[in-house]
Amino acid sequence: MGKGFTEWTNVTKATPLFKGHHQPKLSSHMNFYDLRNPETRKEQAILAAQYGIEGFAYNHYWFKGKRLLEKPFNDVLNSGEPDFPFCLIWANETWSKRWLGEEKEILIKQEYSPEDDIGHACYLAKAFRDKRYIRINERPVFTIYRPNNLPDNSATIDTIKSIALKENGVKPFLVASNSHAMPDTAHLLQNGFDGIFNFRPQLGVLPGTFTDGFDKRRLMNNLWKYKVFSGNYKIYGYKTALNLMTEVEPESFDKIIPCVFVGWDNTARRGANGIVIKNNEPNLFEAELMRVKKKLECSGDNLGMIFVNAWNEWAEGNYLDFDNMHHYAYLDSIKKVTGK
């Protein structure tokens, strides 16, 4: 890393690890756009709306008052443009050089305190006031990615809600992300969260995802399923991944925001230690989105919302945005399912 480094740096340098491995994953027409550019943000919002997407969820980073990658959202908030709905997801994790496979080198540590909760809540209250902010039952939706990392999530929730109520006259709708397939989320609702985000992909349900290096079972699986002679590469099929994640899915989507993911391939960041979910195709994504939509409609206490992961996670091989392989096919799938 260094001056001029962006995610596009990793994306463009990615190389295939095995036959049939699609890398690099590039935007159509080699369009390495910059979201700090207001025209780019406007174009992206127009494109999303054309295909039935009703809003963007921005990753939000807060480290004891310090914010990172904040310029695009700050500009959206302060300028009033683009006129497109949004909400925030607090990615409350310590930053390390994990995209380079260097988990132990800490860049900035995620720390918590009651005083910091107050400062954070005051910042959020301003965002919640925006007329574009996505709401459930008239309450602005705010998601916390790692709810169990909070030392006292009840206290943090109470601070965020009480300050927003004082500043804006309405409590936010707080959502806990079940990003790591927790078997029981009832305690999160009891502690004050209003809903659960059934995040995907839940990589933890895939065998061996977080173990690097040679593994004999991995070698046999790669040879048998994918004709790849390697005991190091972590390769999974999209259908297999969906089935494993569905096994731990709640029976209904009552008080749950479900999620459908496009794909996953973070070898642009982690090289041979990355995780590859291959054979992800627009028709499979469309079928899964339709399944989730129907299940949501059959859930009596549903929250009326589906998240798609993700719009532009290029370095994770997880994006709806048009690329050099599928072009607009994933966006077409959303348009078909939503009928918009």
C-alpha positions as CSV (number, residue, x, y, z in Angstrom):
1,M,0.0,0.0,0.0
2,G,1.0,3.6,-0.2
3,K,0.2,6.9,-2.0
4,G,-2.4,6.3,-4.7
5,F,-3.4,2.9,-3.4
6,T,-7.1,2.1,-3.9
7,E,-9.2,-1.1,-4.0
8,W,-8.8,-1.0,-7.8
9,T,-5.1,-1.6,-7.3
10,N,-5.8,-5.1,-5.9
11,V,-8.6,-5.8,-8.3
12,T,-6.5,-5.1,-11.5
13,K,-3.5,-7.2,-10.2
14,A,-5.6,-10.3,-9.4
15,T,-4.7,-13.4,-11.4
16,P,-6.4,-16.8,-11.9
17,L,-5.4,-19.5,-9.4
18,F,-6.7,-22.4,-11.5
19,K,-8.4,-23.2,-14.8
20,G,-11.8,-21.7,-14.9
21,H,-11.1,-19.1,-12.2
22,H,-12.3,-15.8,-13.4
23,Q,-9.8,-13.1,-12.5
24,P,-9.4,-10.2,-12.7
25,K,-13.0,-9.1,-12.2
26,L,-13.2,-5.7,-13.9
27,S,-15.8,-3.1,-14.5
28,S,-17.1,-3.0,-18.1
29,H,-15.1,-0.6,-20.3
30,M,-12.3,-0.6,-17.6
31,N,-14.3,2.0,-15.7
32,F,-12.3,2.4,-12.5
33,Y,-14.7,4.9,-11.0
34,D,-14.2,7.1,-7.9
35,L,-17.1,7.5,-5.5
36,R,-15.6,10.7,-4.3
37,N,-16.9,12.2,-7.6
38,P,-20.5,13.5,-7.3
39,E,-21.2,12.7,-10.9
40,T,-20.2,9.1,-10.4
41,R,-22.5,8.8,-7.3
42,K,-25.4,10.2,-9.3
43,E,-24.8,7.8,-12.2
44,Q,-24.7,4.9,-9.9
45,A,-27.9,5.9,-8.2
46,I,-29.7,6.3,-11.5
47,L,-28.4,2.9,-12.7
48,A,-29.6,1.2,-9.5
49,A,-33.1,2.8,-9.6
50,Q,-33.5,1.7,-13.2
51,Y,-33.2,-1.9,-12.2
52,G,-35.5,-1.9,-9.2
53,I,-33.0,-1.2,-6.4
54,E,-34.6,1.1,-3.8
55,G,-31.6,2.4,-1.9
56,F,-28.0,1.9,-0.9
57,A,-26.6,0.8,2.5
58,Y,-23.3,2.5,3.1
59,N,-20.7,0.9,5.3
60,H,-20.0,3.3,8.2
61,Y,-16.7,3.3,10.1
62,W,-16.3,5.0,13.5
63,F,-13.2,4.7,15.7
64,K,-13.5,6.8,18.8
65,G,-14.7,9.8,16.8
66,K,-12.4,9.1,13.9
67,R,-14.1,8.1,10.6
68,L,-12.5,6.4,7.7
69,L,-13.6,6.3,4.0
70,E,-16.1,9.0,5.0
71,K,-15.8,11.5,2.1
72,P,-18.4,9.9,-0.2
73,F,-21.1,9.7,2.4
74,N,-20.3,13.1,3.9
75,D,-20.8,14.6,0.5
76,V,-24.1,12.7,0.0
77,L,-25.3,14.0,3.4
78,N,-24.2,17.6,3.0
79,S,-25.0,18.1,-0.7
80,G,-28.4,16.4,-0.7
81,E,-27.3,14.5,-3.8
82,P,-28.0,12.0,-5.3
83,D,-31.7,12.0,-4.4
84,F,-31.7,8.3,-3.6
85,P,-32.6,6.5,-0.4
86,F,-29.8,5.3,1.9
87,C,-29.1,3.8,5.3
88,L,-25.9,3.0,7.3
89,I,-24.3,-0.2,8.5
90,W,-21.7,0.2,11.2
91,A,-18.8,-2.1,10.3
92,N,-17.5,-2.2,13.9
93,E,-14.4,-4.2,13.4
94,T,-10.7,-3.6,14.1
95,W,-8.8,-2.8,10.8
96,S,-5.8,-5.0,10.0
97,K,-4.0,-5.7,6.8
98,R,-6.2,-8.7,6.2
99,W,-6.7,-7.8,2.6
100,L,-3.0,-8.6,2.2
101,G,-3.2,-11.7,4.4
102,E,-1.6,-9.9,7.4
103,E,-4.3,-10.3,10.1
104,K,-1.9,-9.5,13.0
105,E,-0.8,-6.1,11.8
106,I,-3.4,-3.7,13.3
107,L,-4.1,-0.4,11.4
108,I,-6.7,1.0,13.7
109,K,-8.4,-0.8,16.7
110,Q,-12.1,-0.7,17.3
111,E,-12.6,0.4,20.9
112,Y,-15.7,1.3,22.8
113,S,-16.7,3.5,25.8
114,P,-19.9,5.2,27.1
115,E,-18.5,8.6,26.2
116,D,-17.7,7.5,22.6
117,D,-21.3,6.1,22.3
118,I,-22.6,9.6,23.0
119,G,-20.4,11.2,20.4
120,H,-21.3,8.5,17.9
121,A,-25.0,8.9,18.6
122,C,-24.9,12.6,18.1
123,Y,-23.3,12.1,14.7
124,L,-25.8,9.5,13.7
125,A,-28.8,11.7,14.7
126,K,-27.8,14.2,12.0
127,A,-27.8,11.4,9.3
128,F,-31.1,10.0,10.6
129,R,-32.8,13.4,10.0
130,D,-32.2,13.3,6.3
131,K,-35.4,12.9,4.3
132,R,-33.7,10.2,2.1
133,Y,-32.9,8.0,5.0
134,I,-34.5,4.5,4.7
135,R,-37.1,3.9,7.4
136,I,-39.1,1.0,8.8
137,N,-42.3,2.1,10.5
138,E,-41.1,5.7,10.1
139,R,-38.0,4.9,12.1
140,P,-34.5,5.3,10.5
141,V,-32.8,1.9,10.0
142,F,-29.3,1.5,11.5
143,T,-27.5,-1.8,11.4
144,I,-24.6,-3.0,13.6
145,Y,-22.4,-5.6,11.8
146,R,-20.8,-7.1,15.0
147,P,-23.4,-6.6,17.8
148,N,-21.7,-9.1,20.1
149,N,-18.5,-7.1,19.9
150,L,-20.1,-4.3,21.9
151,P,-19.1,-4.6,25.6
152,D,-22.7,-3.7,26.6
153,N,-25.0,-3.7,23.6
154,S,-28.0,-2.7,25.7
155,A,-26.3,0.5,26.9
156,T,-25.1,1.4,23.4
157,I,-28.5,0.8,22.0
158,D,-30.1,2.9,24.7
159,T,-27.7,5.8,24.0
160,I,-28.2,5.8,20.3
161,K,-32.0,5.6,20.6
162,S,-32.3,8.2,23.4
163,I,-30.1,10.8,21.7
164,A,-31.9,10.3,18.4
165,L,-35.3,10.7,20.1
166,K,-34.1,13.9,21.8
167,E,-32.7,15.3,18.6
168,N,-35.2,14.1,16.1
169,G,-38.3,13.1,18.0
170,V,-38.1,9.4,16.8
171,K,-36.1,6.4,17.9
172,P,-34.1,4.7,15.2
173,F,-34.9,1.1,14.2
174,L,-31.8,-0.8,15.3
175,V,-30.8,-4.0,13.5
176,A,-28.3,-6.6,14.6
177,S,-26.4,-8.3,11.8
178,N,-26.2,-12.1,12.1
179,S,-23.0,-12.1,10.0
180,H,-21.5,-15.2,11.5
181,A,-24.6,-17.5,11.7
182,M,-25.2,-17.3,15.4
183,P,-27.6,-20.1,16.4
184,D,-29.6,-17.9,18.7
185,T,-30.4,-14.3,18.1
186,A,-33.2,-13.9,20.6
187,H,-30.9,-12.3,23.2
188,L,-30.2,-9.5,20.7
189,L,-33.9,-8.6,20.5
190,Q,-34.2,-8.8,24.2
191,N,-31.3,-6.4,24.6
192,G,-33.1,-3.7,22.6
193,F,-32.5,-4.5,18.9
194,D,-35.6,-4.2,16.8
195,G,-34.7,-6.6,14.1
196,I,-32.1,-9.1,12.8
197,F,-30.2,-8.8,9.5
198,N,-29.6,-12.3,8.2
199,F,-26.3,-11.4,6.5
200,R,-24.9,-13.4,3.6
201,P,-22.5,-14.9,2.7
202,Q,-22.1,-16.5,6.1
203,L,-18.6,-17.9,5.3
204,G,-18.3,-19.6,8.7
205,V,-20.7,-22.4,7.7
206,L,-18.4,-23.4,4.8
207,P,-15.8,-26.0,6.0
208,G,-12.3,-24.8,6.4
209,T,-12.8,-21.2,5.3
210,F,-10.7,-19.6,8.0
211,T,-7.9,-22.2,8.0
212,D,-5.0,-21.3,5.6
213,G,-2.5,-23.8,4.2
214,F,-2.5,-27.3,3.0
215,D,-5.4,-29.6,4.0
216,K,-5.8,-33.2,2.7
217,R,-9.6,-33.0,2.7
218,R,-9.4,-29.8,0.8
219,L,-7.2,-31.5,-1.8
220,M,-9.6,-34.4,-2.3
221,N,-12.6,-32.0,-2.5
222,N,-10.9,-29.7,-5.0
223,L,-9.8,-32.7,-7.2
224,W,-13.2,-34.4,-7.0
225,K,-15.5,-31.5,-7.5
226,Y,-13.4,-28.9,-9.5
227,K,-10.5,-30.9,-11.1
228,V,-8.1,-28.6,-9.2
229,F,-4.9,-30.2,-7.9
230,S,-4.4,-28.1,-4.7
231,G,-4.9,-28.6,-1.0
232,N,-4.5,-24.9,-0.4
233,Y,-7.2,-23.2,-2.4
234,K,-10.5,-22.8,-0.6
235,I,-13.1,-23.4,-3.4
236,Y,-16.8,-23.8,-3.0
237,G,-19.7,-24.0,-5.4
238,Y,-22.4,-21.3,-5.2
239,K,-25.2,-23.9,-5.0
240,T,-23.3,-25.8,-2.2
241,A,-22.7,-22.5,-0.3
242,L,-26.4,-21.6,-0.6
243,N,-27.5,-25.0,0.6
244,L,-25.3,-24.8,3.7
245,M,-26.4,-21.2,4.5
246,T,-30.1,-22.1,4.1
247,E,-29.6,-25.0,6.6
248,V,-29.0,-22.4,9.3
249,E,-31.6,-19.9,8.0
250,P,-34.5,-19.1,10.4
251,E,-37.8,-20.9,9.7
252,S,-39.5,-17.6,9.0
253,F,-38.4,-14.0,8.4
254,D,-40.4,-12.5,11.2
255,K,-38.4,-9.4,12.4
256,I,-35.7,-10.4,10.0
257,I,-34.2,-8.6,7.0
258,P,-33.0,-11.4,4.7
259,C,-30.0,-11.1,2.4
260,V,-29.0,-12.5,-1.0
261,F,-25.4,-12.5,-2.1
262,V,-24.1,-12.2,-5.6
263,G,-20.8,-14.2,-5.2
264,W,-17.5,-14.3,-3.3
265,D,-13.9,-14.3,-4.4
266,N,-11.5,-12.3,-2.2
267,T,-8.3,-13.6,-3.9
268,A,-7.7,-10.1,-5.2
269,R,-6.9,-9.2,-1.6
270,R,-5.6,-12.5,-0.1
271,G,-4.2,-14.3,-3.1
272,A,-3.9,-18.1,-2.6
273,N,-5.4,-17.8,0.9
274,G,-8.6,-16.3,-0.4
275,I,-12.0,-17.9,-0.5
276,V,-13.6,-18.6,-3.9
277,I,-17.3,-19.3,-4.4
278,K,-17.4,-20.3,-8.0
279,N,-20.2,-21.1,-10.5
280,N,-22.2,-18.2,-9.3
281,E,-24.5,-17.3,-12.2
282,P,-27.2,-14.7,-12.7
283,N,-29.9,-17.4,-13.0
284,L,-29.0,-19.0,-9.7
285,F,-28.9,-15.5,-8.0
286,E,-32.4,-14.8,-9.5
287,A,-33.8,-18.1,-8.3
288,E,-32.5,-17.4,-4.8
289,L,-33.8,-13.9,-4.7
290,M,-37.2,-15.1,-5.8
291,R,-37.2,-17.8,-3.1
292,V,-36.3,-15.3,-0.4
293,K,-38.9,-12.8,-1.6
294,K,-41.6,-15.4,-1.4
295,K,-40.6,-16.5,2.0
296,L,-40.5,-12.9,3.2
297,E,-44.0,-12.4,1.9
298,C,-45.2,-15.4,3.8
299,S,-43.7,-14.2,7.1
300,G,-46.4,-12.4,9.1
301,D,-44.1,-10.0,11.0
302,N,-41.7,-9.3,8.2
303,L,-39.9,-6.0,7.8
304,G,-40.6,-5.6,4.1
305,M,-37.0,-5.3,3.1
306,I,-34.3,-7.5,1.4
307,F,-30.6,-6.6,1.3
308,V,-28.4,-7.7,-1.6
309,N,-24.7,-8.1,-0.9
310,A,-23.3,-6.2,-2.6
311,W,-23.4,-3.3,-5.1
312,N,-19.6,-2.8,-5.6
313,E,-17.4,-5.1,-3.4
314,W,-15.1,-5.6,-6.4
315,A,-12.1,-6.9,-4.3
316,E,-14.4,-9.5,-2.8
317,G,-15.9,-10.6,-6.1
318,N,-19.3,-9.6,-4.8
319,Y,-21.0,-7.0,-6.9
320,L,-24.2,-6.2,-8.8
321,D,-22.6,-3.4,-10.8
322,F,-22.0,-4.3,-14.5
323,D,-18.7,-6.0,-15.3
324,N,-16.8,-7.5,-18.2
325,M,-18.3,-11.0,-17.8
326,H,-22.0,-10.8,-17.0
327,H,-22.6,-7.2,-17.9
328,Y,-26.1,-6.2,-16.7
329,A,-27.3,-9.7,-16.1
330,Y,-27.5,-9.5,-12.3
331,L,-29.3,-6.2,-12.4
332,D,-31.7,-7.7,-15.0
333,S,-32.4,-10.4,-12.4
334,I,-33.4,-7.9,-9.8
335,K,-35.7,-6.1,-12.3
336,K,-37.4,-9.4,-13.1
337,V,-38.0,-10.4,-9.5
338,T,-39.2,-7.0,-8.3
339,G,-41.2,-6.3,-11.5
340,K,-39.9,-2.8,-11.6
